[in-house]
Amino acid sequence: MIHSENLILTINAGSSSIKIAVYAAGEKPVLKLSGKIEHIGSENNSLVIKEDSKERKITVNTESFHSTTTSFIEWLEKQEWFTQVKAIGHRIVHGMQHTQAEIITDDLLKELQSIVDYDPDHLPSEIEIINLLKKQFPQLVQVACFDTAFHTTIPNVAKRFAIPKKYDEQGIHRYGFHGISYSYLMNELREQNPPEAVGRVVLAHLGNGASIAAVKEGKCIDTSMGFTPAGGIVMSSRSGDLDPGVAWFLMRKGMDAKQFNNIINHQSGLLGISGISADMQQLLLQEKDNEDAALAVEIFCYQIKKFIGAYTAALNGLDALVFSGGIGENAAVIRTRICKGLQYLGIEISAQKNQHNEREISSSGSKVKVFVIPTNEELMMANLTNEILNGHKTE
């Protein structure tokens, strides 16, 4: 049972999932409850709630995103603790040039609606759940936590694409994503490793979605994802960087824009190369007997190694390398393969520390500190929402 005077609800909505967390507000928000609904669009699904180390399932209607959200809101209204929720923080994947979290207003919603084409896989569902909550609970403060905000410090030399300037003026340039995760990782570095946090850092968020960011003196100067989250390194089912001529070639063969978008986001990456799975753990289990699975893993590690080298050059050296995300936090063998051969950059890891997923896995002789830091986007969203809420109260 949740007991707190002020609560913050965080929501991370995607086209096929909704993840939530409930925090007690304070200087350091404390997690009270978490939950998720996955595979929206299928039947007989559940809202899985974790509270006090116990898990329970609540049946919800998941035939469509609208019905799922409606069912979720009905569940919220029945919870005694919901009356204590003072604000809701939303992960907004695309925020254009917004540099920090902010209260969601009608004007902001109109702006987000106007850029749906920039992120058709995330923005529609994010906007829909905000509107439904606004209609049902107009008194609640809702806060937009932008994934792109962290990267708004990227200079033009890294942001601009080599296309006519008129397209850049229309907003077609590098935005970068996973910014909420990167903000959390930098906060952790500032708290526990201040010298490295103000130095030259490469952050590697490696999960189903994967990206790399270069940070100098606390500011992002480059990142692998570009105009959309499909760019950069190979991911579970996203292609990563691709010769634009591939799109032209396939479209000449009759493929339309929707089909191409589906291929590069849902049929490519590790899944496309291996032909068997988008899951790194499964590929590692099968790589000895399956050449395609082995190649998928090799390409993943190779591309990340290339970006680390490139960003070390962009940073004019390297002080810290941080692994995070589901793969980055848990796959010691992947970290080993990425770091192998990077001794010339000053990167050396301890096999024992790495195998045990210790926070610092660099060897005693490594010139570069190498960390494994579990990310926590929900806590970062709660922090951002808490700051906005406190500021809103004092106005």
Secondary structure, 3 states (H helix, E strand, C coil): CCCCCCEEEEEEECCCCEEEEEEECCCCCEEEEEEEECCCCCCCEEEEEEECCEEEEEEECCCCHHHHHHHHHHHHHHCHHHHHEEEEEEEECCCCCCCCCEECCHHHHHHHHHCHHHCCCCHHHHHHHHHHHHHHCCCCEEEEEECCHHHCCCCHHHHCCCCCHHHHHCCCCCCCCCHHHHHHHHHHHHHHCHHHHCCEEEEEEECCCEEEEEEECCEEEEECCCCCCCCCCCCCCCCCCCCHHHHHHHHHCCCCHHHHHHHHHHHCHHHHHHCCCCCHHHHHHHCCCCHHHHHHHHHHHHHHHHHHHHHHHHHCCCCEEEEEHHHHHHCHHHHHHHHCCCHHHCCCECHHHHHCCCCECECCCCCCEEEECCCCHHHHHHHHHHHHHHHHHHC
